[in-house]
Amino acid sequence: MPAFDIVSEVDLHIFTNAVDQAGRVIETRFDFKGVDARFERDGLTVTMFAEAEFQLQQMEDLLRSALIKVKIDPLAMEIGDLKGAGKQVKKLVTMQSGLTSDVARKIIKLIKDRKLKVQSQMQDEQVRVTGKKRDDLQDVMAILRAEELDQPLQFTNFRD
């Protein structure tokens, strides 16, 4: 019976490369010369340090463009609040990995509302969709690609 999984994952290696690339751009930009601005990555979390709030905004834009270049959807970014300490400010950016239960329920509801001949079930941080016909599964993928959800989706483990 054909099946596939709906997940929301960020590849750590590609993410590391994107953060490093954004850091190299910061080092070479004229408006950041002599400024203590940097990215510090820990797992799927990045802490941005700068001397002013507008610099953090520029760094956030640079990180977003670096993620787009390596084909990581910026919807996965969860940006924290601005924190100031002395003459330095910082902001925490966390990448969402795994479907939240709200998004998983929304996906299952979307599939059921279309009344396709498929079954969907939540498993940990993913949704498994099974059906008798491959075309029905591809219709589900098309529906989910067209929807505006709060998280980027990937379709994995497609079995015929």
Beta strands, then each sheet from edge to edge (+ up, - down):
strand 1: 3-7
strand 2: 38-42
strand 3: 45-50
strand 4: 77-85
strand 5: 88-95
strand 6: 118-123
strand 7: 126-131
strand 8: 154-159
sheet 1: 6+ 7- 1+ 8-
sheet 2: 2+ 3- 5+ 4-
end
